[in-house]
Amino acid sequence: MRASVGDTLLVHGRIVGRQDRTAEVVEVLGPDGSPPYRVRFEDGREALMSPGPDTVVRPREDS
């Protein structure tokens, strides 16, 4: 997995009824865009994350 600052991580719910979550990558801590990432969730919480196979990277949309 590779991500850059500004990309969005889409974390699919792994339990029936649990919604998908999104988080913005605010810092890449691994070499060459690899995990771990410091992310900010929609509610403003920040976390350190090493995403699993249930996560998809959505590249930042440059305007």
PDB file of N, CA, C and O in Angstrom:
ATOM      1  N   MET A   1       0.857  -1.173   0.000  1.00  0.00           N
ATOM      2  CA  MET A   1       0.000   0.000   0.000  1.00  0.00           C
ATOM      3  C   MET A   1       0.899   1.230   0.000  1.00  0.00           C
ATOM      4  O   MET A   1       1.904   1.278   0.709  1.00  0.00           O
ATOM      5  N   ARG A   2       0.525   2.227  -0.806  1.00  0.00           N
ATOM      6  CA  ARG A   2       1.235   3.495  -0.875  1.00  0.00           C
ATOM      7  C   ARG A   2       0.217   4.625  -0.783  1.00  0.00           C
ATOM      8  O   ARG A   2      -0.845   4.567  -1.402  1.00  0.00           O
ATOM      9  N   ALA A   3       0.550   5.657  -0.001  1.00  0.00           N
ATOM     10  CA  ALA A   3      -0.326   6.820   0.129  1.00  0.00           C
ATOM     11  C   ALA A   3       0.538   8.059   0.278  1.00  0.00           C
ATOM     12  O   ALA A   3       1.721   7.975   0.608  1.00  0.00           O
ATOM     13  N   SER A   4      -0.074   9.213   0.028  1.00  0.00           N
ATOM     14  CA  SER A   4       0.591  10.502   0.171  1.00  0.00           C
ATOM     15  C   SER A   4      -0.265  11.393   1.056  1.00  0.00           C
ATOM     16  O   SER A   4      -1.460  11.150   1.227  1.00  0.00           O
ATOM     17  N   VAL A   5       0.359  12.434   1.621  1.00  0.00           N
ATOM     18  CA  VAL A   5      -0.390  13.404   2.418  1.00  0.00           C
ATOM     19  C   VAL A   5      -1.516  13.968   1.558  1.00  0.00           C
ATOM     20  O   VAL A   5      -1.294  14.364   0.414  1.00  0.00           O
ATOM     21  N   GLY A   6      -2.721  14.001   2.113  1.00  0.00           N
ATOM     22  CA  GLY A   6      -3.889  14.501   1.402  1.00  0.00           C
ATOM     23  C   GLY A   6      -4.755  13.407   0.810  1.00  0.00           C
ATOM     24  O   GLY A   6      -5.915  13.652   0.476  1.00  0.00           O
ATOM     25  N   ASP A   7      -4.213  12.198   0.673  1.00  0.00           N
ATOM     26  CA  ASP A   7      -5.017  11.077   0.185  1.00  0.00           C
ATOM     27  C   ASP A   7      -6.043  10.707   1.252  1.00  0.00           C
ATOM     28  O   ASP A   7      -5.899  11.065   2.421  1.00  0.00           O
ATOM     29  N   THR A   8      -7.072   9.991   0.833  1.00  0.00           N
ATOM     30  CA  THR A   8      -8.104   9.524   1.748  1.00  0.00           C
ATOM     31  C   THR A   8      -8.033   8.006   1.847  1.00  0.00           C
ATOM     32  O   THR A   8      -7.897   7.310   0.840  1.00  0.00           O
ATOM     33  N   LEU A   9      -8.126   7.504   3.074  1.00  0.00           N
ATOM     34  CA  LEU A   9      -8.215   6.064   3.288  1.00  0.00           C
ATOM     35  C   LEU A   9      -9.668   5.725   3.549  1.00  0.00           C
ATOM     36  O   LEU A   9     -10.302   6.316   4.423  1.00  0.00           O
ATOM     37  N   LEU A  10     -10.195   4.780   2.796  1.00  0.00           N
ATOM     38  CA  LEU A  10     -11.554   4.281   2.985  1.00  0.00           C
ATOM     39  C   LEU A  10     -11.442   2.928   3.671  1.00  0.00           C
ATOM     40  O   LEU A  10     -10.948   1.961   3.092  1.00  0.00           O
ATOM     41  N   VAL A  11     -11.908   2.877   4.916  1.00  0.00           N
ATOM     42  CA  VAL A  11     -11.832   1.655   5.706  1.00  0.00           C
ATOM     43  C   VAL A  11     -13.218   1.019   5.700  1.00  0.00           C
ATOM     44  O   VAL A  11     -14.169   1.563   6.261  1.00  0.00           O
ATOM     45  N   HIS A  12     -13.315  -0.141   5.056  1.00  0.00           N
ATOM     46  CA  HIS A  12     -14.603  -0.836   4.962  1.00  0.00           C
ATOM     47  C   HIS A  12     -14.955  -1.466   6.304  1.00  0.00           C
ATOM     48  O   HIS A  12     -14.094  -2.016   6.992  1.00  0.00           O
ATOM     49  N   GLY A  13     -16.237  -1.379   6.667  1.00  0.00           N
ATOM     50  CA  GLY A  13     -16.716  -2.015   7.891  1.00  0.00           C
ATOM     51  C   GLY A  13     -16.553  -3.517   7.795  1.00  0.00           C
ATOM     52  O   GLY A  13     -16.931  -4.119   6.790  1.00  0.00           O
ATOM     53  N   ARG A  14     -15.993  -4.131   8.831  1.00  0.00           N
ATOM     54  CA  ARG A  14     -15.730  -5.567   8.801  1.00  0.00           C
ATOM     55  C   ARG A  14     -16.822  -6.362   9.480  1.00  0.00           C
ATOM     56  O   ARG A  14     -16.804  -7.593   9.458  1.00  0.00           O
ATOM     57  N   ILE A  15     -17.780  -5.667  10.087  1.00  0.00           N
ATOM     58  CA  ILE A  15     -18.873  -6.321  10.791  1.00  0.00           C
ATOM     59  C   ILE A  15     -20.175  -5.853  10.147  1.00  0.00           C
ATOM     60  O   ILE A  15     -20.322  -4.673   9.830  1.00  0.00           O
ATOM     61  N   VAL A  16     -21.116  -6.771   9.954  1.00  0.00           N
ATOM     62  CA  VAL A  16     -22.402  -6.418   9.373  1.00  0.00           C
ATOM     63  C   VAL A  16     -23.023  -5.288  10.180  1.00  0.00           C
ATOM     64  O   VAL A  16     -23.122  -5.370  11.404  1.00  0.00           O
ATOM     65  N   GLY A  17     -23.440  -4.237   9.491  1.00  0.00           N
ATOM     66  CA  GLY A  17     -24.067  -3.105  10.150  1.00  0.00           C
ATOM     67  C   GLY A  17     -23.106  -1.981  10.495  1.00  0.00           C
ATOM     68  O   GLY A  17     -23.543  -0.873  10.806  1.00  0.00           O
ATOM     69  N   ARG A  18     -21.803  -2.242  10.445  1.00  0.00           N
ATOM     70  CA  ARG A  18     -20.814  -1.204  10.731  1.00  0.00           C
ATOM     71  C   ARG A  18     -20.505  -0.468   9.431  1.00  0.00           C
ATOM     72  O   ARG A  18     -20.185  -1.088   8.417  1.00  0.00           O
ATOM     73  N   GLN A  19     -20.602   0.836   9.470  1.00  0.00           N
ATOM     74  CA  GLN A  19     -20.407   1.639   8.268  1.00  0.00           C
ATOM     75  C   GLN A  19     -18.930   1.804   7.945  1.00  0.00           C
ATOM     76  O   GLN A  19     -18.063   1.651   8.805  1.00  0.00           O
ATOM     77  N   ASP A  20     -18.668   2.122   6.667  1.00  0.00           N
ATOM     78  CA  ASP A  20     -17.322   2.447   6.238  1.00  0.00           C
ATOM     79  C   ASP A  20     -16.903   3.759   6.896  1.00  0.00           C
ATOM     80  O   ASP A  20     -17.743   4.605   7.204  1.00  0.00           O
ATOM     81  N   ARG A  21     -15.601   3.921   7.108  1.00  0.00           N
ATOM     82  CA  ARG A  21     -15.062   5.159   7.668  1.00  0.00           C
ATOM     83  C   ARG A  21     -14.029   5.718   6.700  1.00  0.00           C
ATOM     84  O   ARG A  21     -13.385   4.964   5.970  1.00  0.00           O
ATOM     85  N   THR A  22     -13.873   7.024   6.692  1.00  0.00           N
ATOM     86  CA  THR A  22     -12.836   7.646   5.885  1.00  0.00           C
ATOM     87  C   THR A  22     -11.918   8.453   6.777  1.00  0.00           C
ATOM     88  O   THR A  22     -12.329   8.982   7.810  1.00  0.00           O
ATOM     89  N   ALA A  23     -10.666   8.536   6.357  1.00  0.00           N
ATOM     90  CA  ALA A  23      -9.664   9.292   7.101  1.00  0.00           C
ATOM     91  C   ALA A  23      -8.710   9.931   6.102  1.00  0.00           C
ATOM     92  O   ALA A  23      -8.350   9.317   5.098  1.00  0.00           O
ATOM     93  N   GLU A  24      -8.306  11.156   6.379  1.00  0.00           N
ATOM     94  CA  GLU A  24      -7.344  11.853   5.529  1.00  0.00           C
ATOM     95  C   GLU A  24      -5.937  11.594   6.050  1.00  0.00           C
ATOM     96  O   GLU A  24      -5.692  11.674   7.254  1.00  0.00           O
ATOM     97  N   VAL A  25      -5.015  11.282   5.145  1.00  0.00           N
ATOM     98  CA  VAL A  25      -3.620  11.082   5.526  1.00  0.00           C
ATOM     99  C   VAL A  25      -3.007  12.460   5.788  1.00  0.00           C
ATOM    100  O   VAL A  25      -2.964  13.301   4.891  1.00  0.00           O
ATOM    101  N   VAL A  26      -2.535  12.690   7.015  1.00  0.00           N
ATOM    102  CA  VAL A  26      -1.918  13.972   7.357  1.00  0.00           C
ATOM    103  C   VAL A  26      -0.401  13.852   7.489  1.00  0.00           C
ATOM    104  O   VAL A  26       0.301  14.863   7.477  1.00  0.00           O
ATOM    105  N   GLU A  27       0.116  12.613   7.614  1.00  0.00           N
ATOM    106  CA  GLU A  27       1.561  12.408   7.682  1.00  0.00           C
ATOM    107  C   GLU A  27       1.871  10.966   7.290  1.00  0.00           C
ATOM    108  O   GLU A  27       1.202  10.037   7.742  1.00  0.00           O
ATOM    109  N   VAL A  28       2.886  10.784   6.450  1.00  0.00           N
ATOM    110  CA  VAL A  28       3.351   9.459   6.061  1.00  0.00           C
ATOM    111  C   VAL A  28       4.620   9.180   6.854  1.00  0.00           C
ATOM    112  O   VAL A  28       5.594   9.924   6.743  1.00  0.00           O
ATOM    113  N   LEU A  29       4.621   8.123   7.648  1.00  0.00           N
ATOM    114  CA  LEU A  29       5.749   7.827   8.523  1.00  0.00           C
ATOM    115  C   LEU A  29       6.651   6.718   7.996  1.00  0.00           C
ATOM    116  O   LEU A  29       7.759   6.539   8.502  1.00  0.00           O
ATOM    117  N   GLY A  30       6.202   5.972   6.994  1.00  0.00           N
ATOM    118  CA  GLY A  30       7.006   4.904   6.415  1.00  0.00           C
ATOM    119  C   GLY A  30       7.776   5.395   5.203  1.00  0.00           C
ATOM    120  O   GLY A  30       7.492   6.472   4.679  1.00  0.00           O
ATOM    121  N   PRO A  31       8.752   4.610   4.752  1.00  0.00           N
ATOM    122  CA  PRO A  31       9.531   4.997   3.577  1.00  0.00           C
ATOM    123  C   PRO A  31       8.727   4.876   2.284  1.00  0.00           C
ATOM    124  O   PRO A  31       7.947   3.939   2.116  1.00  0.00           O
ATOM    125  N   ASP A  32       8.921   5.819   1.382  1.00  0.00           N
ATOM    126  CA  ASP A  32       8.318   5.784   0.034  1.00  0.00           C
ATOM    127  C   ASP A  32       6.801   5.641   0.029  1.00  0.00           C
ATOM    128  O   ASP A  32       6.250   4.961  -0.837  1.00  0.00           O
ATOM    129  N   GLY A  33       6.118   6.270   0.979  1.00  0.00           N
ATOM    130  CA  GLY A  33       4.658   6.253   1.000  1.00  0.00           C
ATOM    131  C   GLY A  33       4.027   5.050   1.646  1.00  0.00           C
ATOM    132  O   GLY A  33       2.814   4.858   1.552  1.00  0.00           O
ATOM    133  N   SER A  34       4.831   4.232   2.302  1.00  0.00           N
ATOM    134  CA  SER A  34       4.269   3.041   2.944  1.00  0.00           C
ATOM    135  C   SER A  34       3.839   3.359   4.382  1.00  0.00           C
ATOM    136  O   SER A  34       4.260   4.369   4.946  1.00  0.00           O
ATOM    137  N   PRO A  35       3.001   2.498   4.974  1.00  0.00           N
ATOM    138  CA  PRO A  35       2.539   2.717   6.343  1.00  0.00           C
ATOM    139  C   PRO A  35       3.699   2.678   7.323  1.00  0.00           C
ATOM    140  O   PRO A  35       4.775   2.180   6.991  1.00  0.00           O
ATOM    141  N   PRO A  36       3.492   3.196   8.523  1.00  0.00           N
ATOM    142  CA  PRO A  36       2.237   3.702   9.095  1.00  0.00           C
ATOM    143  C   PRO A  36       1.947   5.137   8.657  1.00  0.00           C
ATOM    144  O   PRO A  36       2.823   5.857   8.179  1.00  0.00           O
ATOM    145  N   TYR A  37       0.671   5.526   8.841  1.00  0.00           N
ATOM    146  CA  TYR A  37       0.201   6.865   8.496  1.00  0.00           C
ATOM    147  C   TYR A  37      -0.440   7.510   9.717  1.00  0.00           C
ATOM    148  O   TYR A  37      -1.097   6.839  10.512  1.00  0.00           O
ATOM    149  N   ARG A  38      -0.245   8.815   9.859  1.00  0.00           N
ATOM    150  CA  ARG A  38      -1.026   9.579  10.833  1.00  0.00           C
ATOM    151  C   ARG A  38      -2.230  10.072  10.040  1.00  0.00           C
ATOM    152  O   ARG A  38      -2.073  10.707   8.997  1.00  0.00           O
ATOM    153  N   VAL A  39      -3.430   9.781  10.532  1.00  0.00           N
ATOM    154  CA  VAL A  39      -4.661  10.110   9.807  1.00  0.00           C
ATOM    155  C   VAL A  39      -5.604  10.924  10.677  1.00  0.00           C
ATOM    156  O   VAL A  39      -5.519  10.894  11.905  1.00  0.00           O
ATOM    157  N   ARG A  40      -6.503  11.652  10.027  1.00  0.00           N
ATOM    158  CA  ARG A  40      -7.548  12.416  10.722  1.00  0.00           C
ATOM    159  C   ARG A  40      -8.891  11.926  10.202  1.00  0.00           C
ATOM    160  O   ARG A  40      -9.182  12.006   9.008  1.00  0.00           O
ATOM    161  N   PHE A  41      -9.710  11.412  11.130  1.00  0.00           N
ATOM    162  CA  PHE A  41     -11.038  10.925  10.768  1.00  0.00           C
ATOM    163  C   PHE A  41     -12.012  12.096  10.634  1.00  0.00           C
ATOM    164  O   PHE A  41     -11.707  13.223  11.023  1.00  0.00           O
ATOM    165  N   GLU A  42     -13.181  11.810  10.080  1.00  0.00           N
ATOM    166  CA  GLU A  42     -14.204  12.839   9.822  1.00  0.00           C
ATOM    167  C   GLU A  42     -14.618  13.591  11.076  1.00  0.00           C
ATOM    168  O   GLU A  42     -14.994  14.760  11.002  1.00  0.00           O
ATOM    169  N   ASP A  43     -14.551  12.925  12.241  1.00  0.00           N
ATOM    170  CA  ASP A  43     -14.962  13.572  13.495  1.00  0.00           C
ATOM    171  C   ASP A  43     -13.840  14.385  14.143  1.00  0.00           C
ATOM    172  O   ASP A  43     -14.019  14.938  15.228  1.00  0.00           O
ATOM    173  N   GLY A  44     -12.674  14.459  13.472  1.00  0.00           N
ATOM    174  CA  GLY A  44     -11.565  15.255  13.963  1.00  0.00           C
ATOM    175  C   GLY A  44     -10.535  14.473  14.761  1.00  0.00           C
ATOM    176  O   GLY A  44      -9.451  14.986  15.039  1.00  0.00           O
ATOM    177  N   ARG A  45     -10.856  13.239  15.134  1.00  0.00           N
ATOM    178  CA  ARG A  45      -9.885  12.425  15.874  1.00  0.00           C
ATOM    179  C   ARG A  45      -8.702  12.089  14.969  1.00  0.00           C
ATOM    180  O   ARG A  45      -8.867  11.910  13.762  1.00  0.00           O
ATOM    181  N   GLU A  46      -7.515  12.005  15.556  1.00  0.00           N
ATOM    182  CA  GLU A  46      -6.332  11.593  14.818  1.00  0.00           C
ATOM    183  C   GLU A  46      -5.829  10.278  15.390  1.00  0.00           C
ATOM    184  O   GLU A  46      -6.006   9.986  16.573  1.00  0.00           O
ATOM    185  N   ALA A  47      -5.192   9.483  14.520  1.00  0.00           N
ATOM    186  CA  ALA A  47      -4.676   8.189  14.954  1.00  0.00           C
ATOM    187  C   ALA A  47      -3.490   7.803  14.090  1.00  0.00           C
ATOM    188  O   ALA A  47      -3.304   8.329  12.993  1.00  0.00           O
ATOM    189  N   LEU A  48      -2.694   6.877  14.600  1.00  0.00           N
ATOM    190  CA  LEU A  48      -1.622   6.271  13.844  1.00  0.00           C
ATOM    191  C   LEU A  48      -2.187   4.976  13.281  1.00  0.00           C
ATOM    192  O   LEU A  48      -2.792   4.195  14.015  1.00  0.00           O
ATOM    193  N   MET A  49      -1.996   4.739  11.989  1.00  0.00           N
ATOM    194  CA  MET A  49      -2.699   3.633  11.348  1.00  0.00           C
ATOM    195  C   MET A  49      -1.783   2.880  10.396  1.00  0.00           C
ATOM    196  O   MET A  49      -1.060   3.483   9.604  1.00  0.00           O
ATOM    197  N   SER A  50      -1.822   1.554  10.483  1.00  0.00           N
ATOM    198  CA  SER A  50      -1.190   0.667   9.508  1.00  0.00           C
ATOM    199  C   SER A  50      -2.325  -0.133   8.885  1.00  0.00           C
ATOM    200  O   SER A  50      -2.695  -1.189   9.397  1.00  0.00           O
ATOM    201  N   PRO A  51      -2.884   0.366   7.775  1.00  0.00           N
ATOM    202  CA  PRO A  51      -4.096  -0.216   7.205  1.00  0.00           C
ATOM    203  C   PRO A  51      -3.938  -1.672   6.780  1.00  0.00           C
ATOM    204  O   PRO A  51      -2.863  -2.111   6.372  1.00  0.00           O
ATOM    205  N   GLY A  52      -5.043  -2.402   6.889  1.00  0.00           N
ATOM    206  CA  GLY A  52      -5.092  -3.795   6.478  1.00  0.00           C
ATOM    207  C   GLY A  52      -5.743  -3.940   5.102  1.00  0.00           C
ATOM    208  O   GLY A  52      -5.939  -2.953   4.393  1.00  0.00           O
ATOM    209  N   PRO A  53      -6.072  -5.165   4.735  1.00  0.00           N
ATOM    210  CA  PRO A  53      -6.646  -5.435   3.406  1.00  0.00           C
ATOM    211  C   PRO A  53      -8.063  -4.885   3.224  1.00  0.00           C
ATOM    212  O   PRO A  53      -8.586  -4.883   2.110  1.00  0.00           O
ATOM    213  N   ASP A  54      -8.687  -4.419   4.312  1.00  0.00           N
ATOM    214  CA  ASP A  54     -10.034  -3.860   4.227  1.00  0.00           C
ATOM    215  C   ASP A  54     -10.004  -2.356   3.945  1.00  0.00           C
ATOM    216  O   ASP A  54     -11.036  -1.691   4.034  1.00  0.00           O
ATOM    217  N   THR A  55      -8.829  -1.814   3.605  1.00  0.00           N
ATOM    218  CA  THR A  55      -8.663  -0.376   3.383  1.00  0.00           C
ATOM    219  C   THR A  55      -8.249  -0.097   1.947  1.00  0.00           C
ATOM    220  O   THR A  55      -7.440  -0.822   1.368  1.00  0.00           O
ATOM    221  N   VAL A  56      -8.819   0.969   1.379  1.00  0.00           N
ATOM    222  CA  VAL A  56      -8.524   1.389   0.011  1.00  0.00           C
ATOM    223  C   VAL A  56      -8.002   2.828   0.062  1.00  0.00           C
ATOM    224  O   VAL A  56      -8.528   3.667   0.793  1.00  0.00           O
ATOM    225  N   VAL A  57      -6.948   3.097  -0.735  1.00  0.00           N
ATOM    226  CA  VAL A  57      -6.420   4.468  -0.823  1.00  0.00           C
ATOM    227  C   VAL A  57      -7.111   5.176  -1.975  1.00  0.00           C
ATOM    228  O   VAL A  57      -7.148   4.670  -3.096  1.00  0.00           O
ATOM    229  N   ARG A  58      -7.655   6.347  -1.691  1.00  0.00           N
ATOM    230  CA  ARG A  58      -8.233   7.204  -2.723  1.00  0.00           C
ATOM    231  C   ARG A  58      -7.308   8.409  -2.880  1.00  0.00           C
ATOM    232  O   ARG A  58      -7.200   9.230  -1.970  1.00  0.00           O
ATOM    233  N   PRO A  59      -6.637   8.518  -4.035  1.00  0.00           N
ATOM    234  CA  PRO A  59      -5.705   9.633  -4.230  1.00  0.00           C
ATOM    235  C   PRO A  59      -6.390  10.978  -4.095  1.00  0.00           C
ATOM    236  O   PRO A  59      -7.567  11.138  -4.418  1.00  0.00           O
ATOM    237  N   ARG A  60      -5.610  11.953  -3.600  1.00  0.00           N
ATOM    238  CA  ARG A  60      -6.107  13.327  -3.463  1.00  0.00           C
ATOM    239  C   ARG A  60      -6.479  13.846  -4.843  1.00  0.00           C
ATOM    240  O   ARG A  60      -5.770  13.629  -5.826  1.00  0.00           O
ATOM    241  N   GLU A  61      -7.606  14.533  -4.887  1.00  0.00           N
ATOM    242  CA  GLU A  61      -8.056  15.138  -6.147  1.00  0.00           C
ATOM    243  C   GLU A  61      -7.494  16.548  -6.223  1.00  0.00           C
ATOM    244  O   GLU A  61      -7.922  17.436  -5.486  1.00  0.00           O
ATOM    245  N   ASP A  62      -6.540  16.748  -7.111  1.00  0.00           N
ATOM    246  CA  ASP A  62      -5.973  18.084  -7.295  1.00  0.00           C
ATOM    247  C   ASP A  62      -6.931  18.940  -8.097  1.00  0.00           C
ATOM    248  O   ASP A  62      -7.420  18.530  -9.150  1.00  0.00           O
ATOM    249  N   SER A  63      -7.195  20.139  -7.586  1.00  0.00           N
ATOM    250  CA  SER A  63      -8.141  21.032  -8.269  1.00  0.00           C
ATOM    251  C   SER A  63      -7.388  22.067  -9.055  1.00  0.00           C
ATOM    252  O   SER A  63      -8.000  22.916  -9.703  1.00  0.00           O
TER     253      SER A  63
END
